[in-house]
């Protein structure tokens, strides 16, 4: 069942996805509504399971992690056996930050963070030992850098595009308190400094100063909301472009950055020539978007593939 949102809901979602840590005072100013009105609308969107969280975007490469993306296509596998695979990944592989079921070309996607290649091989050997007979095909890619934009599909005329880049930074030195703050703060950035301080037994001033420093060092590279698209009547797809030439890549990037239905570009090694994440109403809307891109860049785009994400079984930002 689709949840009807009005203009104020749309504006609120737009502002929160640009910066989910934005203050109530600033939201009130931007929407020209009272703080009480803003809080009421946020609560309603949370209760409708549209807003699922208020998250910090952490550049894990700056914490010493390489991010790999692995796609799997299974064969001779029942639904129950698929659930056992998800459970195996969730319970046994702490390095996996996200596992999602997919529809289309692939059945599952794993996103995992490792500190070195030997760690990846250990994980890979374990998966192959358990599931090689079930795996028909796979693709392994280095997933970096990622260019994440604020989502704007609910606004007719987006005012700006905020770009959050992560995955290709140099390792930064952080101490134990920084780690604890990241773990405590990253999945709920609307909690107060006082709340975090009580949990970590430090002063609120220390928490505020540490978060500001993490932002300055681009370890925290931005803020966004967790967003459930289904109640809004939308769905997310990956579009893989096969290119004849890369000489118009900068133009494609700028076009996608400003397009209201595109929210991410992945510069993977081992994946497609150009990878786009988009939010659309349905398959016809997706095909229309693909045609729009292909027509605009017809001299460099040879073909396009697409596939969707259905269920996120694990979604976290910090490894255990």
N, C-alpha and C positions, 0 to 999 in steps of 0.2 A: 504493500500500500504506500503510495507516494505521499510524503509530508509536504504540505503547501507552505512555502515561505514567502513573506512579503518583502517589500523593498528594504525595510529596516533590517530584517534577517540577512538579506543578501549583503548589505553594506557591512553588517557586523561580521559575517563570515569572511568577507574580503579583507577587512582591517585586521582581524585576528590571524588570518593566514599570512599576512605580511609580517606580523610580529605578535606572536601569541602571548608575549609578556607585556604587552602594552597596558598602561595603567587605565583604570576606570575613568579617571579625570580626562585623559587624552581621548578615550573612546567617546565620552560624553560630548567633548568639544567637536570631534569629527562628525558624529551623528546628529548633533544638536538635540540630544535627548538627555534626560536626567540619569544619574548613576543607578537609581532604583530601576528605571526602565531597562537599562543595559543589563543589569544583573538578572532581571526577570527573563529577558529574552535569552540570555546565555543559559540559564537554568532550563528553560523550555527546550532548547536545542540539545542540551545534554540528556534530558529525560527522553527525548525522541531518538536518542542514540545517533544523532548526526555529528555532534562534536564528541569525539571519543577520547580526547586528551589535549594537553597543551605542552608541546614538546620543544626542547632545544635540539638543534641540528649540530651534532658533534662530528668534527673532522677526525675520524679515528686514525688516519695516517699520521697525524701529529702526535698521537699517543703510541706510535710504533707499530701499527697494524697495517697489513696489506689486505685489501678486500678482493675476494674472488666471488664470481657468480657462476653457479653450475646449473644447467638445465638438464632434465632427464625426460626421456620418453620411455615408458615402460611397455612390456609385452607380457601376455599370459598372466595378467595380474588382476585379481578380483578387487572389489571395493574394500573388502575387509583386509586384504593383504596390503592395499595402499595405506590404510589407516595404521597398520603395523609399521610401515616404513616411516610415516610421519612421527609415530611414537618413538621409534628407534632414533631418529634425528633429534627430536626434542629432548629425549632423556639421556642420550649417550654422547652427543656432540655439543659440548658447551661453547665451541667456537662459532656455531651457527647462530647468527643474529636474526635471520628471517627465513622461514620456509613457507611457501605458498603453493596451493593447488592452482593449476592453470587450465585453460581450455584452448584448443587449437593445436599448434605445432608441438608443444611440450606439455607434460603432465605436472611437473614440479619444478620450482626454482628454489635454489638454496643460495643465500648470501652469507658468507662466513669471513671472519677476520682471523688472520694468523700473523705471528711475529716473524716467521721465516718459512722458507719453502719446505724444509723437512717436516714442519708441523702440518702443512697442507698434505704432503705425501702420506703421513700417518693416517689422517682422516680419510683420504681417498682410498688407501689400501683397505681400511676397515669397511667402507661402503661397498667396494668391489667384492670383498670376501663374503659379505652377507647377501648382496643383491645382484651380482653380475648376471645370473641367468634371467633375471627379470628386466634388465636394462637393454632396450633396443637401440637407443642412441643417446648421446649426451653432448653437451658443449660446455667447455670451461673457458672463462674469460676473466682477465684482470679488469675489475670494475672501478675504473678511475681515469680521469676525474669525472665527477658528476656535477652538472649545473642544474640546480633546483630553482624554480621560479614560484612566486606566490600564485596560487590558483585564482583564476579570474573568470571562470566559466559562468558564474552566477551574476556577473555584472555586464551590462550592455556595452559600456564604454570604460574599460579599465583605465585608471589614472596613471599607473606606473607599474613597471616590472622590477621586482626585487630579485636579484640573483644571489643564490647561496652556493658557493663552490666548496666541494670537499672531496677527499680521496687522494690528493696528489701533493700533500704538504710535507715539509721536512719534519722529522721527529723533534718534539719539544720535550724538555725536562720538566716534569711536574712532580710534586711531592704527594704524600699519602692524603693530606687534607684536600688537595685539589681533586684527587680521585674520588674521595668521599662526597665532595660537593657535586661533582659531575653525576655520580650515581644517584644522589638524592634529588637533585634539581632537574635533571634532563627530561624526566617523564612527567613532571608537573611544575611548570615554570611560573604558575600563578600562586604558588604557596609563598608566604612572606619570608623575608630574611630571618625574622624571629622564629618561625616554625623550623626552618632549616637549622638555625643556630642551636635550638633546644635539642634537636636530634643528634647533632654532632658535638654538642657541649663546647661551643665556641661563641664568641660575641656576634651579634647581627652585623656590626661594622666590619668584622673580619669576613663574614660571608659576602657582603656587598662588594668589598674590595677585591676578593678573590674572583667573584663572577665577572666583575668589570675587567680584571686582568685577563681572564680566560677569553673574553670577547675581544679585547685588544690584540691578543696573540692569535686570534682566529681559530682557537680550539673549539670554542662555541662560535659557529659561523652564521647562525641565524636562528629564527624561531618560527614555528608553524603549528597549526592545529592538526590533531588526528581527525580525519574526516571520513564518515561513512557515506558513500555515494548512493547506495541503494535506496534509502528513503527519499532521496532527492530526485530519483528517476534517472540517474546517470551511471556510467560504467567506465572503468579505466582500461586502456589498451596500450600495448607496446607496438610501435610501428618501426620496422627495420627497412631502411632504404639501401638498395644496392645501387652504387654509383658507377658511372662511366668515367668520371673525373672528380677530383676533390677541389678544383679551382674556385668553385662557388660555395664552399663550405661556410665561409664567414657570412655570406648572404643568407644561406639556409638557417644558420644559427640565429641571426637577427630577426628573420621572419618568424621563426618558432618562438623566440623570446617574447615577441609582442603579440602572438596569437592567443586569444582568450581560452582556447581549448588545449593548448600545450602547456605542460607544467614541468617538464624535465627533459634534459638532453644528457645521454650517457656516452662518454668517450671511452668505450671499452677497447681492450686489446684482445682479439680472439672472437669478438662478436660481429655485429653488422658494420657496414661502412659508416652508417649514421643512424643512431638510435634515438627515437623520440617516445616520450610518454605523454599520452593524451587522455582527456576526459570528454566523453560524448554521450548523447542521449541513447543511441542504439546503433546497430550495424550500419544502417543507411547513412546516419550522420558520420560515422567513421569513414565509410567509403567516399563520402563527399569531401571530407577533410583530406584524405589521401589524394583524391583527384585534384583538389586545390593546390596541394604541394607539388604534385607531378606536373601540372600544367604550368605553374610558375617557374619551375626549374627543369623543364622538359629536356633541355640539352645535356643535363648531367645525371638525371635519375633514370636508371634502367628499369628498375622494378621495385616493388614494395611488398613486404609480408607483414601480417599483423597477428597478434594473439592477445588473450586477455588473462587477467588474474581474477580468481574467484574467491578463494578463502585463504586468509593469512592465519596460519596455525601458530607461528611465533612471530612477534614483531617487537624487537627491542633494540636499543641503541648502544648499550654497554654490555660487554661479555661478563659472564659470571666470574 
